[in-house]
Amino acid sequence: MEGQTSERIHTEQRQRTLRRNSTDSERELWRHLRGRQLDGAKFRRQHPFGDCMLDFACVERKLVVELDGGQHAESTKYDGWQTRQLEQAGFAVLRFWDHDVLENREGVREMILAALRDRTKPIPTQPSP
């Protein structure tokens, strides 16, 4: 993840602005992701990646969670491009509609938890020679 962030994102202080202006669904999901509540995974909010700003990212397990509201109906082409870029970098991407987060919190939480567990690195049983 290091070295992949566009300088433009840092100079504009976009992260801070986006955090201050979070949507209801972003605030709701953050309540469940912060503080390593899900399987001990550390999530970052409004995390930069290249020219993109990711809604939520667990760098350790290479999992990204994106929330899509009504504005994303027009940006499906960009969302597809962003997902391909992240997958090429080894990330799994979960996308949820805002209303799913607000109306089905537990279902969204369970899907994220399952994805985290799928991305847990297995512990070797034998020490390497």
WONOR-V337221 format. One line per field, one symbol per residue. psi: psi as a letter, one per 20 degrees, with the letter a starting at -180 (. if undefined). A space follows every 50 residues. Layout:
BEGIN
psi: ???
END
This chain:
BEGIN
psi: hqjjpphhgghikhggghghkqrghggghhhhhqkkhokjpoqqplpqoc jqopgppnghjlppppppahhihikhgggggggggghhjjqqpppqqghg ghilghggghhggghghhjppqpphpqq.
END
